[in-house]
Amino acid sequence: MSLSTPGWFAALDSWWLPAVGEDIARNVSPLGLDGQGRLHVACHSGAWRRQVRLLERPLTARVNRCLPAAPLTGINVVHGTEQR
């Protein structure tokens, strides 16, 4: 699957930490968007994958509040530990 990184995504440091908080920002890395507007993220561990899945709706809403020009439809957690 091909992921896009629109212009606003490039400014990751200006929106990721304020949107998700320090703990999540330290353990979860945004990778890009799919064609359906879902943000794909990689987590450091299985525990963080479960946590992000449980928090998908509130995290999506928080990112959308920080970036109104980039409305996400959801968050997709992928396996792996890729870092930004």
N, C-alpha and C positions, 0 to 999 in steps of 0.2 A: 504494500500500500504506500502510495506516495503522500507525503505530508507537506503542507505548505507552511511558509513562515512569512506572513504579511508584514508590512512595514512596522506596525505597532508591536509585533512580536519581537522584533530586533531590539527593542528597548526593554528587554527582559528585566534588567535590574531596577527599572523604575516602576514596574507594576507587579512583579511576582511576589516579592516579600510583603508589600503592603496588602496585597489581596489575600494571601494565604497564611501569613504569620511566619515567625522565625523557625519554629520546629518543622513545619511542613516544607518551607523553602529549603531548609538544610537537608532534607531527606527525600525530596521529590523533585525531579527535574522535568520541566516541560520540553517536549520534543517538537511539537508542531500541531497543525490542524488538519483534519481530514476534510473531505468535500462536503460533509454534513454538519460542519461547524463544531465538531467535538475536539477538545484539546487532548492530545495524547501525552501521557506522562510516564516516566520510568521511576520506580521506587527503589530505595536501597535495600529493602528487605520485604519478606512476605507479610510481616506485621504492618508495614507502611502501605503495602498494596491493599490489604484488608481495610485499613483505616481510611484511605482515600476513597475506596468504593463505598464505604458507609457514609462518608461525608460528601459524596458527589454533588448532591443538590445544593447544600449550603456553600460549598466551594465554588460551584459554577456561578451562583448568585453573587458571591463576593468578587469574583473576577469580573463579572459583568458590571458591577457597580464601579469598579476601578477603571474599566475600559468600556464605556458605553458605546463606542464606535465599533466594538468587536464583540457582538453578542455571541456567546458560546451556547451551544445546545446541550452540552454535557462534557464529561471527562471520561476518557478511556484509559485505563491503567494497563500498561504493557509489561511483560516480563523483562527483566534486565535491570542493570544498575548503571545505565548510561548517565553521565554527568554533563552538565552544560559547560 
